């Protein structure tokens, strides 16, 4: 049975206290709608960029922004697809659990969606790996040999049971442990790192660590990839003491959440449009536009589960409020957000 070992030393405890202090500040800050959407969008784009970049994806953050809006860019198909896949996964975390439970099926679905049309051989995406692999560094040196293929099924069964029986374990700690353990088991031929990092986002989401949507820890990993891999390799596989890894992980978590706190502290006062009181459904429309650039009547219907006429009423109201602008012709009408400066 998987039973992770670690110690709550001063460094870990102090970082956790700081993280929750900043979490409370961000959660209770009087954030205006534009800033909430901006933070969420920036975190989405940076997470997709940095998490794929760590594993060698050459696309820039600007390229990721273009892809997120459905624009074409000049790049290799695999590089584009890796980013598109990761963006879709982050936008749809609700797809990867069953009533709050992470199952083997939902975890495989997470992996399949992350690696969709990017693996060298299609059968690699059919389940756990059935061949032995080695993890190598940039010099092609073997730095880690994961468990044998015939061990994976049992290891993953134990791991998934643990994921759903965390008891009172702090969710931030749990996400860090899950990150390490999935990388250690290395259940897939490729895409293990991306899947592990997406799994941490899912754990925080399911445990209602709400402000996780506003920041990305992946930029911390990507800024010094050698330190990231070194931290993973610092764990003694005999004792399985995860304390060194968790120290590093929490340092990155604190670094990333602190950047969001600073952004909020330096933000300007709300303007006229931000002071308009919007309904939750109106806010969902604006969030969709901020994440995708535009929205159509059909997309509002799908987003809110309403009729064509109902979608028109919501859009018309936002146009009258001076928040949205109608563009396109009669057969290709779409809406964009007006500048509110």
HELIX and SHEET records of a PDB file:
HELIX    1   1 UNK A   10  UNK A   28  1                                  19    
HELIX    2   2 UNK A   33  UNK A   53  1                                  21    
HELIX    3   3 UNK A   61  UNK A   68  1                                   8    
HELIX    4   4 UNK A   77  UNK A   91  1                                  15    
HELIX    5   5 UNK A   93  UNK A   96  5                                   4    
HELIX    6   6 UNK A  104  UNK A  114  1                                  11    
HELIX    7   7 UNK A  122  UNK A  126  5                                   5    
HELIX    8   8 UNK A  149  UNK A  163  1                                  15    
HELIX    9   9 UNK A  171  UNK A  185  1                                  15    
HELIX   10  10 UNK A  192  UNK A  206  1                                  15    
HELIX   11  11 UNK A  210  UNK A  214  5                                   5    
HELIX   12  12 UNK A  218  UNK A  223  1                                   6    
HELIX   13  13 UNK A  225  UNK A  233  1                                   9    
HELIX   14  14 UNK A  243  UNK A  265  1                                  23    
HELIX   15  15 UNK A  273  UNK A  275  5                                   3    
HELIX   16  16 UNK A  280  UNK A  292  1                                  13    
HELIX   17  17 UNK A  297  UNK A  304  1                                   8    
HELIX   18  18 UNK A  308  UNK A  320  1                                  13    
SHEET    1   A 2 UNK A 134  UNK A 136  0                                        
SHEET    2   A 2 UNK A 142  UNK A 145 -1                                        
SHEET    1   B 2 UNK A 324  UNK A 327  0                                        
SHEET    2   B 2 UNK A 334  UNK A 337 -1                                        
END                                                                             
